[in-house]
């Protein structure tokens, strides 16, 4: 039975999961990495990454992920395609059900990330990384001096729009209703900013520029009149939030009102031996480097936990 029990399993293969894999593999824990629905996480659909330390000329997102994966593999990490169906964290070792296989593990590192909410338009999906983005902090710099659009009506959208004014010449904030979920202070800041223009009661029907492989504008529809129009922009940012991939742990781990895993001491969950890192527990920063940092923390804590329990 002991031969079938893993010392550590890592859920997710983005920056957090791969960093955890590097550290646990170097500690000879022979981690199993379950790559999840989106192998590589959000960086796998990102083009140029210019803010990850050590790459002065920048690096393509998929290349950064592949380098990290190779590094973890070099130290003995075991990668497997697949995702978690259910988990039982009331037993120890923990029981992970993959649908067609059951895995037992002494420690669990949850790095399953968060998926950006998208509009669901084919044209939008075709232009992700080519002018369509869900991260202003990551990609705002590329739109210096250009006109761009932000979609959303909550605090996330206001934060994105305000941040993008540092680079863009004009930011058009598009919202499907005439009232906003954003807090009063955030909404007032956005309204007062001279670079931000509001378009309420408006939805995006199509992102233009698919043939050119870069965003050239958006086709809009007024939800009250049905009248369609086009807006010329060089970039489209989604500010409609993220969905943490943590629903399978509801009732076993503490989740906040939006489904993010609650942690204390950076990566500890309420179940000893279970750690959460990266975007599945970080609703504030959501950066590759912060995800990598918490992935390191989770790995070190898992190693310490195993040592304390005689492994």
VMD Tcl script that draws the C-alpha trace (Angstrom):
set ca {
  {0.00 0.00 0.00}
  {2.81 2.44 0.85}
  {4.21 2.18 -2.67}
  {0.99 3.61 -4.08}
  {0.97 6.67 -1.81}
  {2.52 9.84 -3.16}
  {4.42 12.21 -0.88}
  {3.01 15.18 -2.74}
  {0.59 15.89 -5.57}
  {0.39 19.29 -7.27}
  {-2.82 20.39 -8.94}
  {-2.07 22.74 -11.81}
  {0.82 23.48 -14.15}
  {1.01 27.27 -14.27}
  {3.72 29.36 -12.62}
  {2.64 28.39 -9.10}
  {2.35 24.67 -9.78}
  {5.58 24.45 -11.78}
  {7.56 26.35 -9.14}
  {6.18 24.01 -6.50}
  {7.17 21.09 -8.74}
  {10.74 22.38 -9.09}
  {11.18 22.76 -5.34}
  {9.51 19.50 -4.31}
  {11.36 17.56 -7.02}
  {14.71 18.97 -5.87}
  {13.76 17.84 -2.36}
  {13.38 14.31 -3.79}
  {9.65 14.19 -3.08}
  {8.96 12.91 -6.62}
  {5.89 15.13 -7.09}
  {3.03 14.21 -9.37}
  {1.78 17.23 -11.30}
  {-1.77 17.02 -12.63}
  {-1.80 19.50 -15.48}
  {-5.50 20.38 -15.31}
  {-7.97 21.74 -17.86}
  {-5.56 24.44 -19.05}
  {-1.99 23.03 -19.06}
  {0.40 25.89 -18.42}
  {-2.28 28.15 -16.99}
  {-2.96 31.66 -18.25}
  {0.63 32.18 -19.42}
  {0.09 29.51 -22.05}
  {-2.21 31.95 -23.89}
  {-0.02 35.01 -23.27}
  {2.38 36.36 -25.86}
  {5.30 38.51 -24.69}
  {6.05 38.54 -20.95}
  {8.30 41.47 -20.07}
  {7.95 41.65 -16.28}
  {9.28 38.24 -15.23}
  {12.73 38.75 -13.66}
  {15.70 37.36 -15.54}
  {14.45 37.97 -19.09}
  {15.67 41.47 -20.07}
  {14.30 41.15 -23.60}
  {11.10 39.46 -22.46}
  {9.98 35.92 -23.17}
  {6.90 34.40 -24.79}
  {4.47 33.05 -22.18}
  {4.40 29.48 -23.57}
  {8.22 29.45 -23.70}
  {8.46 30.50 -20.05}
  {6.06 27.72 -19.06}
  {7.95 25.15 -21.13}
  {11.26 26.17 -19.56}
  {9.83 25.77 -16.08}
  {8.32 22.41 -17.00}
  {11.66 21.14 -18.32}
  {13.36 22.35 -15.15}
  {10.91 20.46 -12.95}
  {11.20 17.35 -15.14}
  {14.98 17.47 -14.87}
  {14.69 16.99 -11.11}
  {12.21 14.14 -11.39}
  {8.74 15.69 -11.39}
  {6.11 13.41 -12.92}
  {3.59 15.13 -15.20}
  {0.21 13.73 -16.11}
  {-2.59 15.11 -18.23}
  {-5.87 15.10 -16.37}
  {-7.81 16.99 -13.76}
  {-9.31 16.36 -10.37}
  {-12.91 15.15 -10.29}
  {-13.37 14.90 -6.51}
  {-11.19 14.93 -3.42}
  {-11.58 13.59 0.10}
  {-9.48 15.67 2.47}
  {-11.04 14.14 5.57}
  {-8.84 11.06 5.19}
  {-5.08 10.87 5.43}
  {-3.46 10.14 3.08}
  {-5.77 12.37 1.06}
  {-7.82 10.66 -1.64}
  {-7.92 12.20 -5.11}
  {-10.34 10.89 -7.70}
  {-9.40 11.55 -11.33}
  {-12.46 9.81 -12.72}
  {-10.65 6.73 -14.02}
  {-8.02 6.56 -11.26}
  {-7.66 7.13 -7.54}
  {-4.49 8.62 -6.07}
  {-3.45 8.81 -2.42}
  {-1.09 11.54 -1.26}
  {0.38 12.68 2.05}
  {0.44 16.35 1.02}
  {-1.51 18.30 -1.56}
  {-0.52 21.57 -3.23}
  {-3.45 23.27 -4.92}
  {-2.24 25.50 -7.76}
  {-5.29 25.15 -9.98}
  {-5.43 28.86 -10.77}
  {-8.32 31.05 -11.81}
  {-9.86 31.35 -15.23}
  {-10.60 34.78 -16.63}
  {-14.21 35.45 -17.49}
  {-14.57 35.98 -21.22}
  {-17.41 37.29 -23.34}
  {-17.48 34.02 -25.28}
  {-17.18 35.56 -28.74}
  {-15.25 33.55 -31.38}
  {-13.50 36.74 -32.48}
  {-12.50 37.49 -28.91}
  {-11.00 34.02 -28.44}
  {-9.12 34.30 -31.74}
  {-7.45 37.54 -30.63}
  {-6.42 36.63 -27.08}
  {-2.77 37.67 -26.86}
  {-3.14 39.79 -29.99}
  {-4.87 42.79 -28.47}
  {-7.41 41.04 -26.27}
  {-6.28 40.66 -22.66}
  {-7.64 39.98 -19.18}
  {-4.65 41.54 -17.40}
  {-3.97 45.27 -17.61}
  {-0.91 44.98 -15.37}
  {0.58 42.39 -17.72}
  {-0.20 44.00 -21.07}
  {-1.02 47.68 -20.56}
  {2.48 48.82 -21.50}
  {2.04 47.54 -25.06}
  {-0.71 50.09 -25.69}
  {1.16 53.29 -24.94}
  {-0.40 56.23 -26.78}
  {-3.27 54.13 -28.20}
  {-7.02 54.06 -27.70}
  {-8.35 50.98 -25.96}
  {-11.57 49.62 -24.46}
  {-12.37 47.95 -21.14}
  {-15.47 45.80 -20.56}
  {-17.15 45.56 -17.16}
  {-19.01 47.43 -14.46}
  {-17.42 46.34 -11.20}
  {-14.34 47.33 -9.23}
  {-12.17 45.11 -11.44}
  {-13.17 47.07 -14.52}
  {-12.61 50.42 -12.80}
  {-9.19 49.32 -11.58}
  {-8.23 48.10 -15.04}
  {-9.43 51.31 -16.69}
  {-7.65 53.56 -14.20}
  {-4.42 51.59 -14.49}
  {-4.54 51.69 -18.30}
  {-4.76 55.49 -18.33}
  {-1.03 55.43 -17.52}
  {-0.41 54.19 -21.04}
  {-3.42 54.69 -23.29}
  {-4.43 58.00 -24.83}
  {-8.10 57.14 -24.26}
  {-9.95 54.38 -22.40}
  {-13.55 53.60 -23.29}
  {-15.33 51.68 -20.53}
  {-18.15 49.56 -21.97}
  {-20.91 48.22 -19.73}
  {-24.11 46.39 -20.62}
  {-26.21 48.24 -18.03}
  {-26.66 51.87 -16.95}
  {-25.77 51.14 -13.32}
  {-22.51 49.79 -11.99}
  {-21.58 47.22 -9.34}
  {-18.37 49.10 -8.58}
  {-17.91 50.74 -5.22}
  {-18.77 54.44 -5.14}
  {-15.19 55.52 -4.60}
  {-13.87 53.50 -7.55}
  {-16.67 54.64 -9.83}
  {-16.13 58.29 -8.88}
  {-12.41 58.01 -9.62}
  {-13.10 56.57 -13.05}
  {-15.77 59.16 -13.87}
  {-13.44 61.98 -12.84}
  {-10.52 60.80 -14.95}
  {-10.20 62.83 -18.17}
  {-8.97 59.87 -20.22}
  {-11.92 57.57 -19.40}
  {-15.14 57.67 -21.44}
  {-18.20 55.62 -20.44}
  {-20.50 53.72 -22.82}
  {-23.42 52.32 -20.82}
  {-26.21 50.04 -22.07}
  {-23.77 48.69 -24.63}
  {-22.53 45.20 -25.46}
  {-19.79 43.97 -27.76}
  {-21.04 41.87 -30.66}
  {-17.68 41.27 -32.34}
  {-14.00 42.08 -31.93}
  {-12.61 43.35 -35.22}
  {-9.22 42.46 -36.66}
  {-9.22 38.66 -36.78}
  {-7.84 38.58 -40.33}
  {-5.10 41.06 -39.43}
  {-4.30 39.08 -36.25}
  {-4.57 42.24 -34.15}
  {-7.45 44.17 -32.65}
  {-8.59 47.05 -34.86}
  {-11.90 47.81 -33.17}
  {-15.14 46.44 -31.76}
  {-18.67 46.22 -33.14}
  {-21.15 47.42 -30.51}
  {-24.89 47.16 -29.94}
  {-27.00 49.54 -27.89}
  {-29.12 47.34 -25.61}
  {-31.97 49.90 -25.53}
  {-32.27 50.79 -29.21}
  {-30.58 47.83 -30.88}
  {-28.51 50.22 -33.00}
  {-25.07 48.88 -33.92}
  {-21.89 50.90 -34.29}
  {-18.16 50.42 -34.49}
  {-15.49 51.76 -32.17}
  {-11.90 51.94 -33.32}
  {-9.52 50.66 -30.62}
  {-6.17 48.88 -30.56}
  {-6.85 46.77 -27.51}
  {-9.69 45.21 -25.54}
  {-9.35 44.40 -21.85}
  {-11.80 42.20 -19.98}
  {-12.59 43.50 -16.51}
  {-15.40 41.10 -15.66}
  {-13.50 39.08 -13.09}
  {-11.98 35.64 -12.70}
  {-13.36 32.26 -11.67}
  {-11.08 30.42 -9.21}
  {-10.78 26.72 -9.97}
  {-11.63 25.58 -6.46}
  {-15.26 24.45 -6.61}
  {-14.27 20.81 -5.95}
  {-13.09 21.80 -2.48}
  {-16.30 23.49 -1.34}
  {-17.25 22.19 2.09}
  {-13.75 20.87 2.78}
  {-11.69 24.07 2.60}
  {-12.70 27.61 3.46}
  {-13.64 29.58 0.35}
  {-14.48 33.28 0.21}
  {-17.65 34.69 -1.32}
  {-16.18 34.49 -4.83}
  {-14.81 30.98 -4.47}
  {-11.14 31.73 -3.77}
  {-9.45 29.44 -1.24}
  {-8.83 31.23 2.04}
  {-5.28 30.84 3.31}
  {-3.36 32.00 6.36}
  {0.37 32.42 6.65}
  {0.39 32.86 2.86}
  {-0.33 29.27 1.76}
  {-1.84 27.28 4.66}
  {-5.41 26.02 4.34}
  {-7.46 24.82 7.29}
  {-6.46 21.21 6.54}
  {-2.92 20.35 7.68}
  {-0.87 19.09 4.76}
  {-2.96 20.92 2.16}
  {-1.58 24.15 0.71}
  {-2.94 26.62 -1.83}
  {-0.84 28.91 -4.01}
  {-1.16 31.17 -7.03}
  {-4.35 32.57 -8.47}
  {-6.65 30.04 -6.79}
  {-6.04 31.94 -3.53}
  {-4.73 35.30 -4.77}
  {-7.45 37.69 -5.84}
  {-5.29 40.80 -5.49}
  {-2.01 40.50 -7.42}
  {-2.51 37.66 -9.94}
  {1.00 37.97 -11.39}
  {3.29 35.24 -12.68}
  {6.03 36.20 -10.22}
  {3.73 36.26 -7.18}
  {2.26 32.91 -8.21}
  {5.78 31.50 -8.48}
  {6.62 32.90 -5.04}
  {3.66 31.25 -3.33}
  {4.39 28.03 -5.24}
  {7.84 28.06 -3.62}
  {6.29 28.67 -0.19}
  {3.82 25.81 -0.59}
  {6.58 23.42 -1.63}
  {8.77 24.33 1.34}
  {5.85 23.91 3.73}
  {4.94 20.53 2.24}
  {8.54 19.38 2.65}
  {8.57 20.59 6.26}
  {5.26 18.87 6.97}
  {6.56 15.54 5.65}
  {9.75 15.85 7.68}
  {7.73 16.52 10.83}
  {5.63 13.42 10.11}
  {8.54 11.09 9.63}
  {8.97 11.22 5.88}
}
mol new
graphics top color blue
foreach p $ca { graphics top sphere $p radius 0.5 }
foreach p [lrange $ca 0 end-1] q [lrange $ca 1 end] { graphics top cylinder $p $q radius 0.2 }
display resetview
